[in-house]
Amino acid sequence: MPNMDVSLDELIASNAKQASKKPGRGGGGRGRGGGRGGRGITKPGKRAVVVKKKAGGGGGGGRKRQGAEVKIGAMTDIKLAAGAVANMMREGTPPKVLAISPTCVNAAVKTLALARRYLEEEGLELMATVDFPEFDESANSANVALHLSQKRKRTDLSTVAAQLQVSSSSEPSKVAGAVAGTARECADQPVKRLCVSCAGPAAMLVSLQAVYLARRYLEEDGLDLSVVPEFENVERGPSIVHLFTLVHKPNAAL
């Protein structure tokens, strides 16, 4: 688990102070507010992952070839879903993972974290860009699309520029400001990533909304963000998810 060098409140305050000195560069941005993952067996009361095949390729800059949409529902078996995602990554056809409620969004990210474990022995890595297709109509939307792509190689992500601990009561726009501010600062540094950590469906939704907003804030800077999820099971406590957030140029091959 990454070390926390600065609290979220301190980072938000720091970026807000910098924003007052640099008009247009503040946190508010532009104001636009199982083994290796085989098939497995479906447990009673659980549903297999829903995979919808899509014709043709997808993605930008030749970075993604999406052949399917993986829909995570309330009854989806996460192990089966992770196995399906892992197999698509092996085949070179990263899918788009969809979820539409806080509980399903939390399960979707855990699915990706588990798929990474299935791919670990093969040295394969996945990352996701976060999109909220209905955000402009409703800032509270939980309709999330995670566009997967394959990272060129698996690396140690534990060293980060900053770690932000997000709770269900955190404000997405403020967290986004902290994420965007840190991304600008570390874009030209050796370590071009930060970590957003959370536990529970509500906090996960806030975290993804923050990453999505930060992506929009960074458009004028010519920067983009992708996340690599990892989870740890805390004994007698909630499952903490770390979203290692990579800072890069749009459509860059990482």
Beta strands, then each sheet from edge to edge (+ up, - down):
strand 1: 50-53
strand 2: 68-71
strand 3: 96-99
strand 4: 125-131
strand 5: 144-151
strand 6: 163-165
strand 7: 193-199
strand 8: 224-233
strand 9: 239-248
sheet 1: 1+ 2- 3- 5+ 4-
sheet 2: 6+ 7+ 9- 8+
end
